[in-house]
Every structure is written in C-alpha cells, then in structure tokens.
Amino acid sequence: MNASNSAFKAIADPARREILRLLRNGEMTAGDLAEQFDMSKPTMSHHFSVLAEADLITRRREGQTIWYGLNTTVLQDVLSWMMDLAGADTKGRKK
C-alpha cells in the first residue's frame, strides 16, 4: 500500500482522527491517550499501529513509557494533496 493510501485508511476511522486531534498540542503517552477512549488496550494499540504505519504519528520509548506525537510533515503533505484535489490553492482559495 502506498503512503497516501495508508494515510487515508488511517484517517478514515473517527477514533484515529481523534487521536490526531489530541496530539495537536504535543506529545502524549499511550496511557494518556487511552484514557480519552472507552476501548480495550489491544484496540488502542491497533489504532496506534495503523497511524504509525501511515507515518502520521511518531513514537518513542522512555523506559516503559511510549510517547506519541504528530508527524506534521506527512500531515501537511496529505492536507496539501486534499487541497489540490478540492481545487484550492495553498491558502485555501479556489483556483
């Protein structure tokens, strides 16, 4: 699967979009993110994996703690592609 397909698959799920929204303000631990959802740990882990495979989030380990953050470069590329698709320039105006 190419990068744009995996990114669109990743953002198709509302829970994954919410994870991305929560990470807008900075890195969060897996536990902090999981507290925001009524889901099992394996389900949350799956969502994190899909987002990481699409390169939409970064993850780093500090001891037993996993920290997640936004990969803003990839998100900007996806948003730019969507704007092109919608026929808008980079400032959001119609071409």
C-alpha positions in Angstrom: 0.0 0.0 0.0 1.5 3.4 -0.9 1.9 6.2 1.6 -1.2 8.2 0.6 -3.4 5.1 0.7 -2.3 4.1 4.1 -2.7 7.7 5.3 -6.3 7.9 4.1 -7.1 4.4 5.5 -5.7 5.7 8.9 -7.8 8.9 8.9 -10.9 7.1 7.8 -11.6 6.0 11.4 -13.1 8.5 13.8 -11.0 7.3 16.8 -7.8 7.7 14.8 -8.8 11.2 13.8 -9.5 12.0 17.5 -6.0 10.7 18.4 -4.5 13.0 15.8 -6.6 15.9 17.2 -5.4 15.2 20.7 -1.8 15.1 19.6 -2.1 18.6 18.1 -1.0 20.2 21.4 2.1 18.0 21.7 3.3 14.5 22.6 1.2 12.3 24.9 1.8 8.9 26.4 0.0 5.9 25.2 -1.7 5.7 28.6 -2.8 9.4 28.5 -4.3 8.9 25.0 -6.0 5.6 26.0 -7.7 7.4 29.0 -9.6 9.5 26.4 -11.3 6.5 24.9 -13.6 3.7 26.0 -11.6 1.0 24.3 -9.5 -2.0 25.2 -5.7 -1.7 25.2 -5.4 -4.0 22.2 -7.8 -1.9 20.2 -5.9 1.3 21.1 -2.7 -0.4 20.2 -4.1 -1.3 16.8 -5.1 2.3 16.2 -1.6 3.5 17.2 -0.1 0.9 14.8 -2.2 2.0 11.9 -1.3 5.6 12.4 2.4 4.8 12.8 2.4 2.6 9.7 0.9 5.6 7.8 3.7 7.7 9.2 1.1 10.1 10.7 2.5 9.8 14.2 5.9 9.3 15.7 6.6 7.1 18.7 9.5 6.9 21.1 10.1 4.8 24.2 11.3 6.2 27.5 11.7 3.2 29.8 8.3 1.5 30.0 6.5 4.6 28.6 5.7 5.1 24.9 5.3 8.7 23.8 3.3 9.6 20.6 3.5 12.8 18.6 2.2 14.1 15.3 4.4 13.7 12.2 3.5 17.1 10.9 5.4 16.7 7.6 3.3 13.8 6.5 0.1 15.5 7.7 1.0 18.6 5.7 1.6 16.5 2.6 -1.8 14.8 3.0 -3.6 18.1 3.6 -1.9 19.7 0.6 -2.9 16.8 -1.6 -6.5 17.1 -0.4 -6.5 20.8 -1.1 -5.2 20.1 -4.6 -8.0 17.6 -5.1 -10.6 20.1 -3.9 -9.2 22.7 -6.4 -7.9 25.1 -3.8 -4.5 26.8 -3.6 -2.3 26.5 -0.5 -4.1 29.5 1.2 -7.5 27.7 0.9 -8.8 29.8 -2.0 -10.4 28.2 -5.0 -8.1 28.1 -8.1 
